[in-house]
Each structure stands twice: as C-alpha cells, then as structure tokens.
Amino acid sequence: MTDISRADDGKKSLLESLAAYLRARSVVMLLLGFSAGLPFYMIYQNLSLWLAEAGVEKSEIGLFAWTGFAFSFKFVWAPLVDRTPIPVLEKLIGRRRAWMAVAQIAIALTLLAMSAANPSGNLWIVALIAVAMAFAAATQDIAIDAWRIEAATDEEQGVMAAMYQYGYRVAIMVAGAGALFVADQVNWPAAYQFMALLMGIGLLTVFFAPKVEVRAYEPPPRAPLAETFSRSVIGPFRDFFARYGVHALVILLFIALFRVPDFLMGYMAGPLYIDLGYDKTTIGAIRSGAGLFATLFGVFLGGILVARFDFRWSLLIGVLAQSLTNLIYSWLALSDATTGGLAFAVIADNIAYGAAGTILIAYMSSLTNTAFTATQYALFSSFYALPGKFVGGFSGFMVEAFGFAWFFAITAIIGLPAAILVFFLKQSEKKFKAEPVAP
C-alpha cells in the first residue's frame, strides 16, 4: 500500500504540503502580510471617503492618487534598505526585521498624525502625512519581500507567498469594514487611531517571532555606482530589448495602457458612494465582504483563463472586462442609492479587477529572463502602474467637468487602445515561443 504521507516520486505528499502552512515561518508571513495590507487601504480607499465627507473638492481628492508613486519607485531606495544597517536593532533581530520595525513604527506614527489632521482646514498637511505613510509602507514592503526570500527555501516560496496574500486580504477586510464601522460609529480620527493600534500586530511579530531564517544574509558586494546602476537597471532593459527587438515597444506600451481605466476610476469610487448617500458601514460591509470574495474569485478566474487560452485572448478579456465594469459605475451614478445596486457594481468590478490582475501578472512574468527575473518583473510592475497613477491624479478634474456618469464612461473608452494593441502582440508571442524563458 502507498503511504499517503509520502509521495513515491520524491515530491511532497498532500499532508506534507498542508503542514507547510502551519510552520513558524508561514505563520510569521501571515502576520507580516496583515501588517503590509493595513496601511495601503487607509492611504487610498478610506482617505478618499474621508476627504469627500469633509467637503474637499474632487479635483483635489484625485491628486492624492499620486501618493501611489512611492510604491512604483520603491526600487529606487531598495538598495539602501539592502545595504544600510539599523543600529542596535540589527544585532537583536537581524537587518530585515530591523527595517520592518522602523517602517512599522513610522506607519503607526503617520496614522496617528493623520487622526490629528483636519482635511477641511489644512489639506496640505494631510497630503504630506499621506506621502510619508506611503513611503513608510513601501519601505516595509521592501523589507518583507527580502525577508520572505531569505527566510524560506525555494520550495517553500509558494506557501510563503500564499500566506502573505491571506494576511494581506484579511487586513483589507479589517481596514475596509472595521475602520469604516469605527468611523461611522465614532469618527474618522478614531478609525485611524484604531488602525495605528493594529500595526502593533506586525511590530510584535517582528520582535517576538522565533528566528526562522534559513539563509544567512550576505551583503551584496560593493561596486562603483555606475557599474551598480548598469547591472541593476540598464542590464535588464538591455536584455529585454535584445530578446524582443522593436516589438518590445509594443509590449511596453500595452503594459502601460492595460490598467489605466482601473487606476483612473479607482480613486473616484469613494466620492461617488458619498455623493449617492451611502453610509460608511454599508460601504465597508459590501466592499470588504462581498467585494473581497469577488476579488478572490476573479483571481481564480484569471488563472483559469490563462491556462485555457493563449495570452492574447486572455489579455483581451481582461481589458474588456475592466472597461465594461466601469460602465456599471456609470449606471450606478444615474440610479437610486440601493444596497443591491452598490453590491452589483462592487462585485462585478472586483471580479474583473482580480481576473485582469492575474492575467497581467502571468503575462509580465512570461516576459522575464531567468537571469533578471526579480529586477525585470519589478521594473515591469512599476512601469505598468506609473501611467495609470499619473493619469489618476486628474480624475477629480474630470468628474468636476463631466459628472460621475460621463467620467466612468470615458474611463471605459480609454481601455480601447489597449484592446487594439492586443492584436499587435502576435509577433511578440512568436518571439517568446521561439526563445522560451521560465516564468
């Protein structure tokens, strides 16, 4: 008889795979994922709701989307996090966790500072705090990603990534529903203070979690600045253009346009809910309840589409899905404020968001060279986010000029160039099939 706890082909059995989720480093990764997801929602979705309630002009609310540039450019100061020791803390808990602790403390302090700010009186102070919070959150992401890679073997990276996502999604549910419930029952400052208190979960994890690193940290060798820049930034791009030639421009343009409709409309969803008269508890329950499960289903659906169809058809479905769900928000803007209508719009949008994101991640991963996997993917992901976040800063001006209904219709139309470019990716795919690279 075959022992179900041991696989004959040398691979891990089902029981061994499940047990990997209960190891100390996996639980630590779950808690760190929670710490990473908490500030992200407070910077964007919840802050836009607070600003809308405070009577801030929509044009000014839209500009807050530019705080996301901190996440897009985090690769710029990642070498600093990689090489610079934190006095005292590094000897106690190691460099990666020391940087996590510093970033988490900074996030908690900025959340407390935000609770003391007055959006209707000193908006520029709110903006500075939001930028500082985004910078601290991006720094935490750098340290967590580095710790994840060094704290587990290559075989365990899948489990670690999954636990990170679980923790991140739980944090979104807490920040989405929990923070809005506190804001509805008490006020917005109390909600931000509550989130600052919850950052203590990540801080306690960093200080008191068992030491589970399995790889010794070795500082990267020192090299002249010009050489380092050439290897880490110029090298990956040079390799990409060498492999795809002129078709690389088509690929990069497509990646840049793919998520523009979603980034453009995202920061105006909250102000729309407030304008329609929805209370914060209802928004939080639908967005973090049904919306969360819809996103998870969308992620699953995107994986199925990638497995069943070639990239061109999957990418086309992803682009069209994003555009069509934006039209649902146009319908919502012209409808009565019903709970069913809000739920329908949020669920449809989150399914499209999850599916399109999974499809794009799979496509960008397929473009990387194994010699530059991490760097090329980081640059691709930054590149796809930059145009959308830049254009998203003008979303408030568009709403003031055209109204919500026409604004969301325009964001749907903006998805058409990316849909057209899908059909020009054929030559790129031929190049990829001729010279396959590992995702």
C-alpha positions in Angstrom: 0.0 0.0 0.0 1.1 3.6 -0.7 1.8 5.8 2.4 -0.3 8.9 1.9 2.2 10.9 4.0 5.0 10.2 1.5 5.0 10.6 -2.3 6.7 7.9 -4.4 8.1 10.3 -7.0 10.1 12.3 -4.4 7.6 15.2 -4.3 5.8 16.2 -1.2 2.6 14.5 -0.3 -0.7 16.3 0.3 -0.3 16.1 4.1 3.3 17.4 3.9 2.1 20.3 1.7 -0.7 21.2 4.1 1.7 21.0 7.1 3.9 23.6 5.4 1.2 26.2 6.1 1.5 25.6 9.9 5.2 26.1 10.2 6.5 29.0 12.3 7.8 31.0 9.3 4.5 30.6 7.5 2.6 32.0 10.4 5.0 34.8 10.7 4.5 35.5 7.0 0.7 35.6 7.5 1.1 38.3 10.3 3.5 40.3 8.2 1.1 40.2 5.3 -1.5 41.7 7.6 0.9 44.4 8.5 1.5 45.2 4.9 -2.1 45.4 3.8 -3.3 47.6 6.6 -1.8 51.0 5.6 -2.4 50.5 1.9 -6.2 50.7 2.3 -6.0 53.6 4.7 -4.0 55.7 2.3 -6.3 55.2 -0.7 -9.8 54.0 -0.4 -10.6 55.2 3.2 -8.8 58.5 2.8 -10.8 59.4 -0.3 -14.0 58.7 1.6 -12.9 60.9 4.5 -11.9 63.7 2.1 -15.2 63.5 0.3 -17.1 63.7 3.5 -15.1 66.7 4.6 -16.2 68.6 1.5 -12.8 68.5 -0.3 -13.1 69.3 -4.0 -13.0 66.2 -6.2 -10.1 67.7 -8.2 -8.0 67.8 -5.0 -9.1 64.3 -3.9 -7.9 62.9 -7.3 -4.4 64.4 -6.8 -4.0 62.1 -3.8 -3.7 59.2 -6.2 -0.1 60.4 -6.8 0.9 59.2 -3.3 1.0 55.8 -5.0 4.2 56.8 -6.7 6.0 55.7 -3.6 5.1 52.1 -4.3 6.0 52.5 -8.0 9.5 53.9 -7.3 10.4 51.8 -4.3 13.1 50.0 -6.3 15.0 53.3 -6.2 15.7 53.2 -2.4 15.6 49.4 -2.1 19.5 49.3 -2.3 19.5 51.5 0.8 17.3 49.0 2.7 19.5 46.2 1.3 22.8 47.7 2.4 22.3 50.0 5.4 22.3 48.6 8.9 19.9 49.8 11.6 22.0 50.5 14.8 21.2 48.2 17.8 18.2 46.6 16.2 20.2 44.7 13.6 22.2 42.9 16.3 18.9 41.9 18.1 16.7 40.8 15.3 18.6 41.0 12.0 18.7 43.6 9.2 15.4 42.6 7.5 13.3 42.7 10.6 15.0 45.8 11.9 13.9 47.7 8.8 10.4 46.2 9.2 10.3 47.5 12.7 11.4 51.0 11.7 8.9 51.1 8.9 6.0 49.8 11.1 6.7 52.4 13.7 6.7 55.1 11.0 3.4 53.8 9.7 1.8 53.8 13.1 3.0 57.4 13.8 1.7 58.6 10.4 -1.7 57.0 11.1 -1.8 58.9 14.5 -0.7 62.1 12.7 -3.5 61.6 10.2 -6.0 61.2 13.0 -5.0 64.7 14.3 -5.1 66.3 10.9 -8.1 68.4 9.6 -8.8 67.7 5.9 -11.2 70.7 5.6 -8.7 73.1 7.1 -5.2 72.1 6.3 -5.3 69.8 3.3 -1.6 70.2 2.5 -0.7 68.7 5.9 -2.9 65.7 5.1 -1.1 65.4 1.8 2.3 65.4 3.5 1.2 62.8 6.0 -0.2 60.6 3.2 3.1 60.8 1.3 5.0 59.9 4.4 2.7 57.0 5.2 3.0 55.7 1.6 6.8 55.9 1.8 6.9 54.0 5.1 4.5 51.4 3.8 6.6 50.9 0.6 9.7 50.5 2.7 8.0 47.9 4.8 7.1 46.0 1.6 10.8 46.0 0.5 11.9 44.6 3.8 9.1 42.0 4.0 9.8 40.8 0.4 13.5 40.4 1.2 12.8 38.6 4.4 10.4 36.2 2.7 13.0 35.2 0.1 15.7 34.7 2.7 13.6 33.1 5.4 12.4 30.1 3.2 13.8 27.7 0.8 12.9 27.9 -2.9 10.4 25.1 -2.4 8.6 27.0 0.3 8.3 30.3 -1.6 4.8 29.3 -2.9 3.5 28.7 0.6 5.1 32.0 1.9 3.6 34.0 -1.0 0.1 32.4 -0.3 0.3 33.2 3.4 1.3 36.8 2.6 -1.7 37.1 0.4 -4.0 35.7 3.0 -2.8 38.1 5.7 -3.0 41.0 3.2 -6.6 40.2 2.3 -7.6 39.9 6.0 -6.0 43.4 6.6 -8.0 44.8 3.7 -11.2 43.4 5.2 -10.3 44.9 8.6 -9.3 48.2 7.2 -12.3 48.3 4.8 -15.1 47.1 7.1 -13.7 47.7 10.5 -12.3 51.1 10.0 -15.4 52.3 8.3 -17.6 50.9 11.1 -15.5 52.8 13.7 -15.7 56.0 11.5 -19.4 55.6 11.3 -20.0 55.0 15.0 -17.4 57.4 16.3 -15.4 59.5 13.8 -12.6 59.3 11.3 -9.8 60.2 13.7 -10.8 57.2 15.9 -10.7 54.9 12.9 -7.1 55.9 12.1 -6.1 55.6 15.7 -7.6 52.1 15.7 -5.5 51.1 12.7 -2.4 52.6 14.3 -3.0 50.2 17.3 -3.4 47.2 14.9 0.0 48.0 13.4 1.2 46.6 16.8 0.5 43.1 15.5 3.2 43.4 12.9 5.6 45.1 15.4 5.1 42.3 17.9 5.7 39.7 15.2 9.0 41.3 14.2 10.3 41.5 17.8 9.0 38.3 19.3 8.6 35.8 16.4 11.1 33.0 16.5 14.2 33.3 14.4 13.3 31.2 11.3 15.8 32.4 8.7 17.3 29.5 6.8 19.7 31.6 4.7 22.5 33.7 6.1 22.3 37.3 5.0 25.3 38.3 2.9 25.6 42.0 1.9 25.9 42.5 -1.8 29.5 43.1 -3.0 30.4 46.8 -3.2 30.9 48.2 -6.7 31.1 51.6 -8.3 27.8 53.5 -8.6 27.9 53.5 -12.4 28.5 49.7 -12.5 25.8 49.0 -10.0 23.3 51.2 -11.9 24.2 49.5 -15.2 23.8 46.0 -13.8 20.6 46.6 -11.8 18.7 48.9 -14.1 20.2 49.2 -17.6 21.1 45.5 -17.9 17.5 44.1 -17.5 16.2 46.6 -20.1 19.0 45.9 -22.5 18.3 42.2 -22.2 14.6 42.7 -22.8 15.1 44.8 -25.9 17.7 42.4 -27.2 15.2 39.5 -27.0 12.1 41.2 -28.4 13.6 43.9 -30.6 11.2 46.5 -31.9 8.2 44.5 -30.6 9.4 45.4 -27.1 8.0 48.9 -27.6 4.6 47.4 -28.4 4.7 45.2 -25.3 5.7 48.1 -23.0 3.0 50.4 -24.5 0.4 47.7 -23.9 1.5 47.1 -20.3 1.4 50.8 -19.7 -2.2 51.1 -21.0 -3.6 47.9 -19.6 -4.6 49.1 -16.1 -5.2 52.8 -16.9 -9.0 52.5 -16.8 -8.8 50.9 -13.4 -6.3 53.3 -11.9 -8.3 56.3 -13.3 -11.6 55.3 -11.9 -10.4 53.8 -8.6 -9.9 56.9 -6.6 -13.3 58.4 -7.5 -15.3 55.3 -6.4 -15.4 56.5 -2.8 -16.5 60.0 -3.6 -19.3 58.5 -5.8 -20.5 56.4 -2.8 -20.6 59.5 -0.6 -22.4 61.6 -3.3 -25.1 58.9 -3.6 -25.7 58.9 0.1 -24.4 55.5 1.2 -23.4 55.3 4.8 -19.9 54.1 5.7 -21.0 50.9 7.4 -22.8 49.7 4.2 -19.9 50.7 2.0 -17.4 48.8 4.3 -19.6 45.7 4.5 -20.1 45.4 0.8 -16.6 46.4 -0.3 -14.8 44.2 2.3 -17.2 41.4 2.4 -18.7 40.6 -1.0 -16.0 42.6 -2.7 -13.2 40.6 -1.2 -14.7 37.2 -2.2 -15.4 38.6 -5.6 -11.7 39.6 -6.0 -10.6 36.1 -4.9 -13.0 34.6 -7.4 -11.6 36.9 -10.1 -8.1 35.9 -9.3 -9.1 32.2 -9.7 -11.0 33.0 -12.9 -7.9 34.8 -14.3 -5.8 31.8 -13.6 -8.3 29.6 -15.5 -8.3 31.9 -18.5 -4.5 31.9 -18.7 -4.5 28.1 -18.5 -7.2 27.7 -21.1 -6.4 30.4 -23.7 -3.3 32.0 -25.1 -2.1 35.3 -23.7 -3.7 37.4 -26.4 -7.2 36.2 -25.8 -6.8 36.3 -22.0 -5.4 39.8 -22.2 -8.3 40.9 -24.4 -10.8 39.5 -22.0 -9.1 41.3 -19.1 -9.1 44.7 -20.9 -12.7 44.4 -22.0 -13.8 43.2 -18.5 -12.3 46.3 -16.9 -14.0 48.6 -19.4 -17.4 47.0 -19.2 -17.5 47.1 -15.4 -16.6 50.8 -15.5 -19.8 51.3 -17.4 -21.7 49.7 -14.5 -20.5 52.6 -12.4 -21.9 55.0 -14.9 -25.3 53.2 -14.4 -24.8 53.4 -10.6 -24.2 57.1 -10.8 -27.6 57.6 -12.5 -29.5 55.2 -10.3 -31.1 55.4 -6.8 -28.8 54.5 -3.9 -29.9 50.9 -3.3 -27.8 48.3 -1.5 -28.4 45.9 -4.3 -27.1 48.3 -6.9 -23.9 49.0 -4.9 -23.3 45.3 -4.3 -23.7 44.5 -8.0 -21.3 47.2 -9.1 -18.6 46.3 -6.5 -18.9 42.6 -7.1 -18.6 43.0 -10.9 -15.7 45.4 -10.7 -13.8 43.3 -8.2 -14.2 40.1 -10.3 -12.8 42.0 -13.3 -10.1 43.6 -11.2 -8.9 40.2 -9.8 -9.0 38.4 -13.2 -7.3 41.2 -15.1 -4.6 41.5 -12.5 -3.9 37.8 -12.6 -3.7 37.7 -16.4 -1.3 40.7 -16.5 0.9 39.3 -13.8 1.2 36.0 -15.7 1.9 37.8 -18.9 4.6 40.1 -17.4 6.2 37.0 -15.7 6.4 35.3 -19.0 8.4 38.2 -20.4 11.2 38.0 -17.9 14.6 36.4 -18.4 15.7 34.0 -15.6 18.9 35.9 -15.3 17.0 39.1 -14.3 13.7 37.7 -13.0 13.3 39.9 -9.9 14.6 43.1 -11.4 12.7 42.8 -14.7 9.5 42.0 -13.0 9.9 44.9 -10.6 10.5 47.2 -13.4 7.6 45.9 -15.5 5.2 46.2 -12.5 6.4 49.8 -11.8 6.1 50.7 -15.5 2.5 49.4 -15.8 1.5 51.4 -12.7 3.1 54.7 -13.4 0.9 55.9 -16.3 -2.3 54.9 -14.6 -1.4 56.6 -11.3 -0.2 59.7 -13.1 -3.5 60.0 -15.1 -5.4 59.1 -12.0 -4.3 62.3 -10.4 -6.5 64.2 -12.8 -9.6 62.0 -12.2 -11.2 64.6 -9.9 -10.9 67.3 -12.5 -12.7 65.1 -15.0 -15.5 64.4 -12.5 -16.0 68.1 -11.9 -16.0 68.8 -15.7 -18.2 65.9 -16.9 -20.0 64.4 -13.9 -19.7 60.9 -12.5 -21.7 59.1 -15.2 -19.7 60.5 -18.1 -16.5 60.2 -16.2 -16.9 56.4 -15.8 -18.0 56.1 -19.4 -14.8 57.9 -20.5 -12.7 55.5 -18.4 -14.3 52.6 -20.2 -13.5 54.1 -23.6 -9.9 54.7 -22.5 -9.5 50.9 -22.4 -10.0 50.6 -26.2 -6.3 51.4 -27.2 -5.1 48.5 -25.0 -7.7 46.2 -26.6 -6.5 47.2 -30.0 -2.8 46.6 -29.1 -3.6 43.1 -28.1 -3.7 42.1 -31.7 -0.2 43.6 -32.3 1.3 41.3 -29.7 1.3 38.4 -32.2 4.9 38.9 -33.3 6.0 39.3 -29.7 4.4 35.9 -28.8 6.2 34.3 -31.8 9.5 35.6 -30.4 8.6 34.3 -27.0 7.7 30.8 -28.3 10.9 30.7 -30.3 13.1 31.6 -27.3 11.1 30.4 -24.2 12.0 31.8 -20.8 10.9 30.5 -17.4 8.2 32.5 -15.7 
